[in-house]
Amino acid sequence: MTPPKKRSVARTLGRVGLGLALVFAGVSHLTFARDDFKAQVPGFAKELAPKGEDQVVLASGVAEIALGLSFLVLPKQKEAVGNVAAVFFSAIFPGNVSQWVNRRSAFGLDTDGKRFARLFFQPGLVALALWSTRTPR
């Protein structure tokens, strides 16, 4: 019988780093970067939330904190957490598109080029969430 493969140090660091980054981002949604995050809320999301963009920012901040903590404290469920994170990162992508299309400056993204370049980071987050939570075969 072959022993189970161990996770690589790089994958573990990626998972822990992503977890810490999500907790930080979630806390920033609730505190010092709240107004910047409002710039990313697309119009359709504002319509869905009874209290508008602030409610969307607060809810996504709580979700990011929960997801980040899950990366850190649920190692046995790491693949499920990675899948949920990938879906979450995909679900919030329209906010990045909205910021670019509507030319809203936030987080230092004050030109169309910077806002456009930001769009390419989201697929990287999806890939990192999936890669860092898989056991090498």
N, CA, C and O atoms as CSV, one atom per row, in Angstrom:
chain,resi,resn,atom,element,x,y,z
A,1,MET,N,N,0.842,-1.183,0.000
A,1,MET,CA,C,0.000,0.000,0.000
A,1,MET,C,C,0.885,1.243,0.000
A,1,MET,O,O,1.839,1.337,0.772
A,2,THR,N,N,0.567,2.172,-0.852
A,2,THR,CA,C,1.350,3.402,-0.961
A,2,THR,C,C,0.858,4.402,0.082
A,2,THR,O,O,-0.348,4.582,0.255
A,3,PRO,N,N,1.792,5.049,0.774
A,3,PRO,CA,C,1.370,6.067,1.743
A,3,PRO,C,C,0.768,7.269,1.024
A,3,PRO,O,O,1.139,7.562,-0.113
A,4,PRO,N,N,-0.157,7.966,1.678
A,4,PRO,CA,C,-0.731,9.159,1.025
A,4,PRO,C,C,0.340,10.202,0.769
A,4,PRO,O,O,1.285,10.355,1.542
A,5,LYS,N,N,0.170,10.915,-0.338
A,5,LYS,CA,C,1.136,11.960,-0.675
A,5,LYS,C,C,0.992,13.129,0.275
A,5,LYS,O,O,-0.115,13.504,0.662
A,6,LYS,N,N,2.113,13.692,0.642
A,6,LYS,CA,C,2.097,14.859,1.517
A,6,LYS,C,C,1.892,16.115,0.681
A,6,LYS,O,O,2.268,16.193,-0.489
A,7,ARG,N,N,1.291,17.074,1.326
A,7,ARG,CA,C,1.109,18.367,0.667
A,7,ARG,C,C,2.452,19.070,0.580
A,7,ARG,O,O,3.291,18.940,1.471
A,8,SER,N,N,2.643,19.789,-0.463
A,8,SER,CA,C,3.890,20.521,-0.613
A,8,SER,C,C,3.886,21.748,0.292
A,8,SER,O,O,2.833,22.289,0.629
A,9,VAL,N,N,5.066,22.166,0.670
A,9,VAL,CA,C,5.212,23.371,1.488
A,9,VAL,C,C,4.658,24.576,0.728
A,9,VAL,O,O,4.010,25.439,1.320
A,10,ALA,N,N,4.907,24.634,-0.558
A,10,ALA,CA,C,4.426,25.773,-1.362
A,10,ALA,C,C,2.903,25.852,-1.342
A,10,ALA,O,O,2.340,26.939,-1.218
A,11,ARG,N,N,2.237,24.713,-1.463
A,11,ARG,CA,C,0.768,24.717,-1.439
A,11,ARG,C,C,0.248,25.144,-0.065
A,11,ARG,O,O,-0.716,25.903,0.036
A,12,THR,N,N,0.893,24.650,0.978
A,12,THR,CA,C,0.479,25.026,2.329
A,12,THR,C,C,0.674,26.517,2.545
A,12,THR,O,O,-0.203,27.186,3.093
A,13,LEU,N,N,1.815,27.043,2.120
A,13,LEU,CA,C,2.048,28.486,2.242
A,13,LEU,C,C,1.034,29.285,1.427
A,13,LEU,O,O,0.571,30.337,1.870
A,14,GLY,N,N,0.692,28.797,0.253
A,14,GLY,CA,C,-0.319,29.456,-0.570
A,14,GLY,C,C,-1.673,29.475,0.113
A,14,GLY,O,O,-2.367,30.491,0.099
A,15,ARG,N,N,-2.054,28.341,0.717
A,15,ARG,CA,C,-3.344,28.245,1.407
A,15,ARG,C,C,-3.379,29.152,2.631
A,15,ARG,O,O,-4.348,29.882,2.841
A,16,VAL,N,N,-2.327,29.106,3.434
A,16,VAL,CA,C,-2.272,29.946,4.637
A,16,VAL,C,C,-2.201,31.421,4.256
A,16,VAL,O,O,-2.880,32.253,4.858
A,17,GLY,N,N,-1.385,31.745,3.267
A,17,GLY,CA,C,-1.283,33.137,2.806
A,17,GLY,C,C,-2.612,33.661,2.288
A,17,GLY,O,O,-2.994,34.797,2.572
A,18,LEU,N,N,-3.315,32.830,1.529
A,18,LEU,CA,C,-4.615,33.241,1.007
A,18,LEU,C,C,-5.611,33.410,2.156
A,18,LEU,O,O,-6.421,34.337,2.144
A,19,GLY,N,N,-5.554,32.528,3.134
A,19,GLY,CA,C,-6.430,32.654,4.297
A,19,GLY,C,C,-6.183,33.946,5.050
A,19,GLY,O,O,-7.126,34.652,5.407
A,20,LEU,N,N,-4.919,34.258,5.292
A,20,LEU,CA,C,-4.587,35.502,5.998
A,20,LEU,C,C,-4.992,36.730,5.188
A,20,LEU,O,O,-5.495,37.710,5.738
A,21,ALA,N,N,-4.769,36.668,3.878
A,21,ALA,CA,C,-5.142,37.793,3.011
A,21,ALA,C,C,-6.659,38.010,3.012
A,21,ALA,O,O,-7.127,39.149,3.006
A,22,LEU,N,N,-7.410,36.929,3.021
A,22,LEU,CA,C,-8.868,37.053,3.044
A,22,LEU,C,C,-9.358,37.640,4.366
A,22,LEU,O,O,-10.263,38.474,4.377
A,23,VAL,N,N,-8.768,37.211,5.472
A,23,VAL,CA,C,-9.152,37.778,6.765
A,23,VAL,C,C,-8.844,39.278,6.772
A,23,VAL,O,O,-9.672,40.082,7.201
A,24,PHE,N,N,-7.661,39.650,6.299
A,24,PHE,CA,C,-7.296,41.070,6.245
A,24,PHE,C,C,-8.260,41.853,5.353
A,24,PHE,O,O,-8.736,42.926,5.725
A,25,ALA,N,N,-8.538,41.301,4.173
A,25,ALA,CA,C,-9.447,41.991,3.247
A,25,ALA,C,C,-10.842,42.123,3.863
A,25,ALA,O,O,-11.486,43.163,3.730
A,26,GLY,N,N,-11.303,41.071,4.535
A,26,GLY,CA,C,-12.616,41.126,5.162
A,26,GLY,C,C,-12.686,42.182,6.245
A,26,GLY,O,O,-13.662,42.928,6.331
A,27,VAL,N,N,-11.652,42.247,7.073
A,27,VAL,CA,C,-11.612,43.277,8.118
A,27,VAL,C,C,-11.576,44.662,7.485
A,27,VAL,O,O,-12.209,45.591,7.987
A,28,SER,N,N,-10.848,44.805,6.397
A,28,SER,CA,C,-10.783,46.117,5.736
A,28,SER,C,C,-12.137,46.514,5.145
A,28,SER,O,O,-12.458,47.700,5.075
A,29,HIS,N,N,-12.944,45.515,4.713
A,29,HIS,CA,C,-14.307,45.809,4.243
A,29,HIS,C,C,-15.129,46.462,5.351
A,29,HIS,O,O,-15.941,47.353,5.102
A,30,LEU,N,N,-14.901,46.004,6.564
A,30,LEU,CA,C,-15.718,46.446,7.692
A,30,LEU,C,C,-15.195,47.724,8.335
A,30,LEU,O,O,-15.895,48.355,9.128
A,31,THR,N,N,-13.961,48.110,7.993
A,31,THR,CA,C,-13.337,49.234,8.689
A,31,THR,C,C,-12.766,50.260,7.710
A,31,THR,O,O,-13.519,50.994,7.070
A,32,PHE,N,N,-11.462,50.311,7.596
A,32,PHE,CA,C,-10.767,51.429,6.940
A,32,PHE,C,C,-10.929,51.524,5.426
A,32,PHE,O,O,-10.722,52.604,4.871
A,33,ALA,N,N,-11.288,50.444,4.732
A,33,ALA,CA,C,-11.401,50.508,3.266
A,33,ALA,C,C,-12.844,50.396,2.782
A,33,ALA,O,O,-13.101,50.135,1.607
A,34,ARG,N,N,-13.762,50.592,3.691
A,34,ARG,CA,C,-15.175,50.411,3.368
A,34,ARG,C,C,-15.614,51.259,2.182
A,34,ARG,O,O,-16.300,50.761,1.291
A,35,ASP,N,N,-15.233,52.519,2.157
A,35,ASP,CA,C,-15.637,53.390,1.039
A,35,ASP,C,C,-15.007,52.958,-0.276
A,35,ASP,O,O,-15.653,53.027,-1.322
A,36,ASP,N,N,-13.748,52.511,-0.239
A,36,ASP,CA,C,-13.114,52.042,-1.475
A,36,ASP,C,C,-13.847,50.821,-2.033
A,36,ASP,O,O,-14.028,50.707,-3.245
A,37,PHE,N,N,-14.260,49.923,-1.168
A,37,PHE,CA,C,-14.969,48.737,-1.642
A,37,PHE,C,C,-16.327,49.086,-2.244
A,37,PHE,O,O,-16.819,48.369,-3.116
A,38,LYS,N,N,-16.930,50.167,-1.792
A,38,LYS,CA,C,-18.223,50.583,-2.369
A,38,LYS,C,C,-18.077,50.891,-3.859
A,38,LYS,O,O,-19.030,50.726,-4.621
A,39,ALA,N,N,-16.902,51.335,-4.275
A,39,ALA,CA,C,-16.668,51.657,-5.691
A,39,ALA,C,C,-16.744,50.423,-6.577
A,39,ALA,O,O,-16.900,50.540,-7.792
A,40,GLN,N,N,-16.635,49.244,-5.979
A,40,GLN,CA,C,-16.649,48.015,-6.766
A,40,GLN,C,C,-18.017,47.356,-6.843
A,40,GLN,O,O,-18.192,46.395,-7.592
A,41,VAL,N,N,-18.983,47.846,-6.090
A,41,VAL,CA,C,-20.297,47.204,-6.065
A,41,VAL,C,C,-21.042,47.526,-7.360
A,41,VAL,O,O,-21.327,48.690,-7.644
A,42,PRO,N,N,-21.357,46.490,-8.144
A,42,PRO,CA,C,-22.077,46.740,-9.394
A,42,PRO,C,C,-23.532,47.135,-9.131
A,42,PRO,O,O,-24.087,46.828,-8.076
A,43,GLY,N,N,-24.133,47.810,-10.091
A,43,GLY,CA,C,-25.497,48.299,-9.948
A,43,GLY,C,C,-26.504,47.222,-9.579
A,43,GLY,O,O,-27.368,47.448,-8.732
A,44,PHE,N,N,-26.402,46.045,-10.210
A,44,PHE,CA,C,-27.379,44.998,-9.929
A,44,PHE,C,C,-27.294,44.522,-8.490
A,44,PHE,O,O,-28.308,44.130,-7.914
A,45,ALA,N,N,-26.109,44.548,-7.898
A,45,ALA,CA,C,-25.950,44.124,-6.506
A,45,ALA,C,C,-26.570,45.143,-5.559
A,45,ALA,O,O,-27.146,44.776,-4.535
A,46,LYS,N,N,-26.453,46.410,-5.899
A,46,LYS,CA,C,-27.081,47.463,-5.089
A,46,LYS,C,C,-28.590,47.273,-5.046
A,46,LYS,O,O,-29.231,47.507,-4.021
A,47,GLU,N,N,-29.143,46.848,-6.167
A,47,GLU,CA,C,-30.590,46.648,-6.270
A,47,GLU,C,C,-31.048,45.454,-5.426
A,47,GLU,O,O,-32.161,45.462,-4.900
A,48,LEU,N,N,-30.208,44.441,-5.295
A,48,LEU,CA,C,-30.568,43.233,-4.557
A,48,LEU,C,C,-30.518,43.427,-3.048
A,48,LEU,O,O,-31.238,42.750,-2.314
A,49,ALA,N,N,-29.687,44.332,-2.583
A,49,ALA,CA,C,-29.515,44.551,-1.146
A,49,ALA,C,C,-30.431,45.679,-0.685
A,49,ALA,O,O,-30.362,46.783,-1.224
A,50,PRO,N,N,-31.282,45.421,0.295
A,50,PRO,CA,C,-32.221,46.453,0.752
A,50,PRO,C,C,-31.540,47.745,1.207
A,50,PRO,O,O,-32.113,48.825,1.059
A,51,LYS,N,N,-30.336,47.653,1.754
A,51,LYS,CA,C,-29.650,48.854,2.237
A,51,LYS,C,C,-28.540,49.301,1.294
A,51,LYS,O,O,-27.707,50.129,1.664
A,52,GLY,N,N,-28.523,48.762,0.083
A,52,GLY,CA,C,-27.602,49.229,-0.935
A,52,GLY,C,C,-26.174,48.739,-0.818
A,52,GLY,O,O,-25.894,47.690,-0.238
A,53,GLU,N,N,-25.279,49.530,-1.387
A,53,GLU,CA,C,-23.888,49.112,-1.532
A,53,GLU,C,C,-23.181,48.876,-0.198
A,53,GLU,O,O,-22.315,48.005,-0.113
A,54,ASP,N,N,-23.528,49.622,0.829
A,54,ASP,CA,C,-22.879,49.415,2.124
A,54,ASP,C,C,-23.188,48.025,2.655
A,54,ASP,O,O,-22.314,47.376,3.230
A,55,GLN,N,N,-24.397,47.567,2.475
A,55,GLN,CA,C,-24.772,46.231,2.924
A,55,GLN,C,C,-23.995,45.162,2.149
A,55,GLN,O,O,-23.572,44.159,2.722
A,56,VAL,N,N,-23.812,45.379,0.863
A,56,VAL,CA,C,-23.054,44.441,0.037
A,56,VAL,C,C,-21.603,44.380,0.520
A,56,VAL,O,O,-21.033,43.295,0.633
A,57,VAL,N,N,-21.008,45.529,0.802
A,57,VAL,CA,C,-19.621,45.583,1.273
A,57,VAL,C,C,-19.494,44.878,2.622
A,57,VAL,O,O,-18.559,44.105,2.831
A,58,LEU,N,N,-20.413,45.137,3.524
A,58,LEU,CA,C,-20.359,44.492,4.843
A,58,LEU,C,C,-20.536,42.975,4.730
A,58,LEU,O,O,-19.804,42.216,5.365
A,59,ALA,N,N,-21.497,42.540,3.931
A,59,ALA,CA,C,-21.741,41.106,3.774
A,59,ALA,C,C,-20.538,40.408,3.135
A,59,ALA,O,O,-20.152,39.317,3.556
A,60,SER,N,N,-19.958,41.034,2.130
A,60,SER,CA,C,-18.799,40.395,1.488
A,60,SER,C,C,-17.599,40.392,2.430
A,60,SER,O,O,-16.774,39.480,2.369
A,61,GLY,N,N,-17.489,41.387,3.291
A,61,GLY,CA,C,-16.417,41.398,4.284
A,61,GLY,C,C,-16.557,40.253,5.275
A,61,GLY,O,O,-15.579,39.578,5.595
A,62,VAL,N,N,-17.768,40.038,5.756
A,62,VAL,CA,C,-18.017,38.917,6.677
A,62,VAL,C,C,-17.719,37.595,5.970
A,62,VAL,O,O,-17.112,36.700,6.557
A,63,ALA,N,N,-18.144,37.472,4.710
A,63,ALA,CA,C,-17.876,36.250,3.940
A,63,ALA,C,C,-16.375,36.028,3.777
A,63,ALA,O,O,-15.906,34.897,3.899
A,64,GLU,N,N,-15.622,37.080,3.505
A,64,GLU,CA,C,-14.171,36.937,3.339
A,64,GLU,C,C,-13.492,36.523,4.641
A,64,GLU,O,O,-12.572,35.706,4.627
A,65,ILE,N,N,-13.937,37.078,5.757
A,65,ILE,CA,C,-13.365,36.676,7.046
A,65,ILE,C,C,-13.653,35.197,7.306
A,65,ILE,O,O,-12.761,34.450,7.707
A,66,ALA,N,N,-14.882,34.782,7.079
A,66,ALA,CA,C,-15.252,33.382,7.292
A,66,ALA,C,C,-14.456,32.459,6.376
A,66,ALA,O,O,-13.983,31.408,6.808
A,67,LEU,N,N,-14.309,32.847,5.132
A,67,LEU,CA,C,-13.544,32.037,4.184
A,67,LEU,C,C,-12.074,31.962,4.577
A,67,LEU,O,O,-11.463,30.894,4.550
A,68,GLY,N,N,-11.522,33.110,4.940
A,68,GLY,CA,C,-10.113,33.143,5.339
A,68,GLY,C,C,-9.858,32.277,6.554
A,68,GLY,O,O,-8.880,31.531,6.591
A,69,LEU,N,N,-10.729,32.369,7.551
A,69,LEU,CA,C,-10.575,31.530,8.743
A,69,LEU,C,C,-10.731,30.057,8.398
A,69,LEU,O,O,-10.060,29.207,8.982
A,70,SER,N,N,-11.610,29.750,7.454
A,70,SER,CA,C,-11.787,28.363,7.025
A,70,SER,C,C,-10.509,27.803,6.412
A,70,SER,O,O,-10.156,26.649,6.653
A,71,PHE,N,N,-9.820,28.615,5.623
A,71,PHE,CA,C,-8.537,28.191,5.065
A,71,PHE,C,C,-7.550,27.842,6.181
A,71,PHE,O,O,-6.740,26.925,6.044
A,72,LEU,N,N,-7.630,28.579,7.271
A,72,LEU,CA,C,-6.655,28.433,8.356
A,72,LEU,C,C,-7.000,27.335,9.353
A,72,LEU,O,O,-6.101,26.669,9.868
A,73,VAL,N,N,-8.278,27.134,9.634
A,73,VAL,CA,C,-8.632,26.215,10.727
A,73,VAL,C,C,-9.340,24.933,10.283
A,73,VAL,O,O,-9.661,24.090,11.121
A,74,LEU,N,N,-9.583,24.777,9.013
A,74,LEU,CA,C,-10.247,23.563,8.531
A,74,LEU,C,C,-9.384,22.815,7.510
A,74,LEU,O,O,-9.813,22.608,6.375
A,75,PRO,N,N,-8.184,22.411,7.899
A,75,PRO,CA,C,-7.305,21.766,6.922
A,75,PRO,C,C,-7.861,20.455,6.358
A,75,PRO,O,O,-7.535,20.086,5.230
A,76,LYS,N,N,-8.677,19.761,7.114
A,76,LYS,CA,C,-9.243,18.498,6.601
A,76,LYS,C,C,-10.297,18.747,5.522
A,76,LYS,O,O,-10.592,17.859,4.722
A,77,GLN,N,N,-10.855,19.942,5.502
A,77,GLN,CA,C,-11.857,20.300,4.487
A,77,GLN,C,C,-11.280,21.260,3.453
A,77,GLN,O,O,-12.013,22.006,2.805
A,78,LYS,N,N,-9.956,21.232,3.308
A,78,LYS,CA,C,-9.289,22.229,2.462
A,78,LYS,C,C,-9.802,22.234,1.027
A,78,LYS,O,O,-9.943,23.306,0.438
A,79,GLU,N,N,-10.084,21.075,0.450
A,79,GLU,CA,C,-10.558,21.073,-0.939
A,79,GLU,C,C,-11.925,21.737,-1.052
A,79,GLU,O,O,-12.171,22.497,-1.988
A,80,ALA,N,N,-12.810,21.456,-0.110
A,80,ALA,CA,C,-14.134,22.096,-0.139
A,80,ALA,C,C,-13.994,23.604,0.046
A,80,ALA,O,O,-14.670,24.381,-0.629
A,81,VAL,N,N,-13.122,24.016,0.953
A,81,VAL,CA,C,-12.897,25.453,1.177
A,81,VAL,C,C,-12.335,26.090,-0.095
A,81,VAL,O,O,-12.758,27.179,-0.483
A,82,GLY,N,N,-11.403,25.428,-0.731
A,82,GLY,CA,C,-10.844,25.943,-1.982
A,82,GLY,C,C,-11.899,26.090,-3.058
A,82,GLY,O,O,-11.891,27.068,-3.806
A,83,ASN,N,N,-12.811,25.127,-3.146
A,83,ASN,CA,C,-13.895,25.209,-4.126
A,83,ASN,C,C,-14.817,26.388,-3.834
A,83,ASN,O,O,-15.201,27.128,-4.739
A,84,VAL,N,N,-15.168,26.553,-2.555
A,84,VAL,CA,C,-16.044,27.673,-2.178
A,84,VAL,C,C,-15.347,29.003,-2.477
A,84,VAL,O,O,-15.974,29.938,-2.976
A,85,ALA,N,N,-14.059,29.081,-2.172
A,85,ALA,CA,C,-13.312,30.315,-2.438
A,85,ALA,C,C,-13.271,30.617,-3.938
A,85,ALA,O,O,-13.422,31.768,-4.348
A,86,ALA,N,N,-13.068,29.583,-4.749
A,86,ALA,CA,C,-13.037,29.791,-6.202
A,86,ALA,C,C,-14.377,30.334,-6.701
A,86,ALA,O,O,-14.414,31.226,-7.549
A,87,VAL,N,N,-15.469,29.796,-6.174
A,87,VAL,CA,C,-16.800,30.284,-6.548
A,87,VAL,C,C,-16.979,31.726,-6.061
A,87,VAL,O,O,-17.499,32.572,-6.789
A,88,PHE,N,N,-16.547,31.999,-4.829
A,88,PHE,CA,C,-16.649,33.351,-4.277
A,88,PHE,C,C,-15.872,34.353,-5.131
A,88,PHE,O,O,-16.396,35.411,-5.480
A,89,PHE,N,N,-14.622,34.020,-5.468
A,89,PHE,CA,C,-13.815,34.929,-6.287
A,89,PHE,C,C,-14.460,35.155,-7.655
A,89,PHE,O,O,-14.370,36.250,-8.210
A,90,SER,N,N,-15.106,34.131,-8.195
A,90,SER,CA,C,-15.808,34.283,-9.475
A,90,SER,C,C,-17.045,35.160,-9.311
A,90,SER,O,O,-17.367,35.967,-10.183
A,91,ALA,N,N,-17.735,34.992,-8.182
A,91,ALA,CA,C,-18.964,35.748,-7.949
A,91,ALA,C,C,-18.703,37.237,-7.755
A,91,ALA,O,O,-19.547,38.062,-8.107
A,92,ILE,N,N,-17.552,37.591,-7.202
A,92,ILE,CA,C,-17.278,39.013,-6.977
A,92,ILE,C,C,-16.563,39.674,-8.163
A,92,ILE,O,O,-16.334,40.884,-8.156
A,93,PHE,N,N,-16.218,38.890,-9.163
A,93,PHE,CA,C,-15.549,39.438,-10.342
A,93,PHE,C,C,-16.351,40.551,-11.025
A,93,PHE,O,O,-15.748,41.514,-11.498
A,94,PRO,N,N,-17.684,40.461,-11.097
A,94,PRO,CA,C,-18.429,41.567,-11.701
A,94,PRO,C,C,-18.170,42.912,-11.017
A,94,PRO,O,O,-18.300,43.958,-11.653
A,95,GLY,N,N,-17.811,42.902,-9.754
A,95,GLY,CA,C,-17.476,44.148,-9.076
A,95,GLY,C,C,-16.235,44.790,-9.665
A,95,GLY,O,O,-16.167,46.012,-9.797
A,96,ASN,N,N,-15.255,43.975,-10.019
A,96,ASN,CA,C,-14.043,44.497,-10.644
A,96,ASN,C,C,-14.337,45.031,-12.040
A,96,ASN,O,O,-13.800,46.059,-12.453
A,97,VAL,N,N,-15.200,44.313,-12.759
A,97,VAL,CA,C,-15.600,44.769,-14.092
A,97,VAL,C,C,-16.365,46.090,-13.971
A,97,VAL,O,O,-16.141,47.014,-14.754
A,98,SER,N,N,-17.263,46.175,-12.992
A,98,SER,CA,C,-18.039,47.389,-12.783
A,98,SER,C,C,-17.145,48.582,-12.479
A,98,SER,O,O,-17.371,49.682,-12.983
A,99,GLN,N,N,-16.135,48.360,-11.655
A,99,GLN,CA,C,-15.208,49.454,-11.324
A,99,GLN,C,C,-14.505,49.948,-12.584
A,99,GLN,O,O,-14.326,51.152,-12.767
A,100,TRP,N,N,-14.111,49.025,-13.444
A,100,TRP,CA,C,-13.424,49.392,-14.683
A,100,TRP,C,C,-14.385,50.105,-15.647
A,100,TRP,O,O,-14.069,51.180,-16.158
A,101,VAL,N,N,-15.549,49.508,-15.891
A,101,VAL,CA,C,-16.503,50.050,-16.861
A,101,VAL,C,C,-17.019,51.421,-16.427
A,101,VAL,O,O,-17.193,52.321,-17.249
A,102,ASN,N,N,-17.261,51.564,-15.128
A,102,ASN,CA,C,-17.819,52.821,-14.620
A,102,ASN,C,C,-16.752,53.834,-14.217
A,102,ASN,O,O,-17.063,54.917,-13.720
A,103,ARG,N,N,-15.491,53.469,-14.437
A,103,ARG,CA,C,-14.352,54.367,-14.201
A,103,ARG,C,C,-14.334,54.916,-12.777
A,103,ARG,O,O,-14.145,56.113,-12.558
A,104,ARG,N,N,-14.532,54.021,-11.819
A,104,ARG,CA,C,-14.516,54.413,-10.407
A,104,ARG,C,C,-13.125,54.193,-9.838
A,104,ARG,O,O,-12.580,53.090,-9.904
A,105,SER,N,N,-12.565,55.235,-9.286
A,105,SER,CA,C,-11.237,55.141,-8.685
A,105,SER,C,C,-11.342,54.682,-7.239
A,105,SER,O,O,-12.141,55.204,-6.461
A,106,ALA,N,N,-10.534,53.709,-6.898
A,106,ALA,CA,C,-10.429,53.208,-5.521
A,106,ALA,C,C,-9.197,52.313,-5.462
A,106,ALA,O,O,-8.805,51.720,-6.467
A,107,PHE,N,N,-8.601,52.220,-4.303
A,107,PHE,CA,C,-7.416,51.378,-4.094
A,107,PHE,C,C,-6.252,51.765,-4.996
A,107,PHE,O,O,-5.438,50.911,-5.347
A,108,GLY,N,N,-6.160,53.012,-5.370
A,108,GLY,CA,C,-5.081,53.445,-6.252
A,108,GLY,C,C,-5.314,53.109,-7.712
A,108,GLY,O,O,-4.460,53.383,-8.556
A,109,LEU,N,N,-6.451,52.524,-8.016
A,109,LEU,CA,C,-6.791,52.203,-9.403
A,109,LEU,C,C,-7.471,53.431,-9.997
A,109,LEU,O,O,-8.697,53.505,-10.079
A,110,ASP,N,N,-6.653,54.388,-10.407
A,110,ASP,CA,C,-7.166,55.686,-10.819
A,110,ASP,C,C,-7.037,55.958,-12.311
A,110,ASP,O,O,-7.205,57.094,-12.755
A,111,THR,N,N,-6.741,54.924,-13.082
A,111,THR,CA,C,-6.720,55.060,-14.538
A,111,THR,C,C,-7.429,53.841,-15.138
A,111,THR,O,O,-7.556,52.796,-14.500
A,112,ASP,N,N,-7.882,54.007,-16.371
A,112,ASP,CA,C,-8.534,52.872,-17.038
A,112,ASP,C,C,-7.573,51.692,-17.160
A,112,ASP,O,O,-7.978,50.540,-17.006
A,113,GLY,N,N,-6.318,51.976,-17.432
A,113,GLY,CA,C,-5.326,50.912,-17.576
A,113,GLY,C,C,-5.130,50.119,-16.293
A,113,GLY,O,O,-5.057,48.891,-16.323
A,114,LYS,N,N,-5.044,50.814,-15.171
A,114,LYS,CA,C,-4.879,50.129,-13.882
A,114,LYS,C,C,-6.117,49.303,-13.538
A,114,LYS,O,O,-6.010,48.176,-13.055
A,115,ARG,N,N,-7.288,49.879,-13.791
A,115,ARG,CA,C,-8.521,49.145,-13.501
A,115,ARG,C,C,-8.647,47.925,-14.407
A,115,ARG,O,O,-9.120,46.874,-13.975
A,116,PHE,N,N,-8.230,48.061,-15.647
A,116,PHE,CA,C,-8.271,46.928,-16.580
A,116,PHE,C,C,-7.275,45.849,-16.153
A,116,PHE,O,O,-7.604,44.663,-16.154
A,117,ALA,N,N,-6.077,46.253,-15.794
A,117,ALA,CA,C,-5.057,45.281,-15.368
A,117,ALA,C,C,-5.532,44.501,-14.148
A,117,ALA,O,O,-5.220,43.318,-14.010
A,118,ARG,N,N,-6.283,45.150,-13.261
A,118,ARG,CA,C,-6.793,44.491,-12.050
A,118,ARG,C,C,-7.671,43.292,-12.390
A,118,ARG,O,O,-7.740,42.336,-11.617
A,119,LEU,N,N,-8.333,43.332,-13.524
A,119,LEU,CA,C,-9.229,42.238,-13.911
A,119,LEU,C,C,-8.489,40.901,-14.013
A,119,LEU,O,O,-9.088,39.844,-13.812
A,120,PHE,N,N,-7.217,40.944,-14.317
A,120,PHE,CA,C,-6.462,39.716,-14.526
A,120,PHE,C,C,-5.991,39.069,-13.216
A,120,PHE,O,O,-5.490,37.945,-13.227
A,121,PHE,N,N,-6.148,39.769,-12.101
A,121,PHE,CA,C,-5.756,39.200,-10.822
A,121,PHE,C,C,-6.808,38.217,-10.295
A,121,PHE,O,O,-6.467,37.273,-9.582
A,122,GLN,N,N,-8.063,38.429,-10.635
A,122,GLN,CA,C,-9.122,37.572,-10.110
A,122,GLN,C,C,-8.975,36.122,-10.569
A,122,GLN,O,O,-9.115,35.222,-9.741
A,123,PRO,N,N,-8.702,35.850,-11.842
A,123,PRO,CA,C,-8.477,34.455,-12.231
A,123,PRO,C,C,-7.280,33.845,-11.489
A,123,PRO,O,O,-7.260,32.644,-11.218
A,124,GLY,N,N,-6.297,34.670,-11.168
A,124,GLY,CA,C,-5.155,34.180,-10.385
A,124,GLY,C,C,-5.574,33.753,-8.985
A,124,GLY,O,O,-5.063,32.769,-8.453
A,125,LEU,N,N,-6.504,34.493,-8.389
A,125,LEU,CA,C,-7.004,34.117,-7.069
A,125,LEU,C,C,-7.787,32.807,-7.136
A,125,LEU,O,O,-7.670,31.967,-6.244
A,126,VAL,N,N,-8.578,32.632,-8.185
A,126,VAL,CA,C,-9.312,31.374,-8.370
A,126,VAL,C,C,-8.320,30.222,-8.484
A,126,VAL,O,O,-8.475,29.189,-7.834
A,127,ALA,N,N,-7.307,30.410,-9.310
A,127,ALA,CA,C,-6.301,29.364,-9.499
A,127,ALA,C,C,-5.558,29.061,-8.202
A,127,ALA,O,O,-5.323,27.894,-7.887
A,128,LEU,N,N,-5.185,30.087,-7.448
A,128,LEU,CA,C,-4.483,29.881,-6.180
A,128,LEU,C,C,-5.363,29.146,-5.177
A,128,LEU,O,O,-4.887,28.260,-4.468
A,129,ALA,N,N,-6.633,29.503,-5.112
A,129,ALA,CA,C,-7.551,28.823,-4.189
A,129,ALA,C,C,-7.638,27.337,-4.513
A,129,ALA,O,O,-7.642,26.507,-3.604
A,130,LEU,N,N,-7.708,26.998,-5.773
A,130,LEU,CA,C,-7.811,25.594,-6.168
A,130,LEU,C,C,-6.477,24.862,-6.011
A,130,LEU,O,O,-6.432,23.767,-5.451
A,131,TRP,N,N,-5.410,25.454,-6.496
A,131,TRP,CA,C,-4.101,24.813,-6.443
A,131,TRP,C,C,-3.634,24.583,-5.006
A,131,TRP,O,O,-3.124,23.512,-4.680
A,132,SER,N,N,-3.807,25.582,-4.157
A,132,SER,CA,C,-3.269,25.487,-2.795
A,132,SER,C,C,-4.052,24.532,-1.893
A,132,SER,O,O,-3.603,24.212,-0.792
A,133,THR,N,N,-5.202,24.083,-2.348
A,133,THR,CA,C,-6.012,23.205,-1.517
A,133,THR,C,C,-6.069,21.784,-2.054
A,133,THR,O,O,-6.798,20.948,-1.519
A,134,ARG,N,N,-5.326,21.510,-3.080
A,134,ARG,CA,C,-5.298,20.159,-3.656
A,134,ARG,C,C,-4.048,19.417,-3.205
A,134,ARG,O,O,-2.980,20.010,-3.052
A,135,THR,N,N,-4.191,18.125,-2.996
A,135,THR,CA,C,-3.045,17.282,-2.684
A,135,THR,C,C,-2.428,16.857,-4.013
A,135,THR,O,O,-3.136,16.383,-4.902
A,136,PRO,N,N,-1.109,17.024,-4.153
A,136,PRO,CA,C,-0.465,16.618,-5.410
A,136,PRO,C,C,-0.704,15.135,-5.681
A,136,PRO,O,O,-0.743,14.329,-4.752
A,137,ARG,N,N,-0.861,14.785,-6.936
A,137,ARG,CA,C,-1.089,13.374,-7.306
A,137,ARG,C,C,0.183,12.717,-7.725
A,137,ARG,O,O,0.183,11.535,-8.069
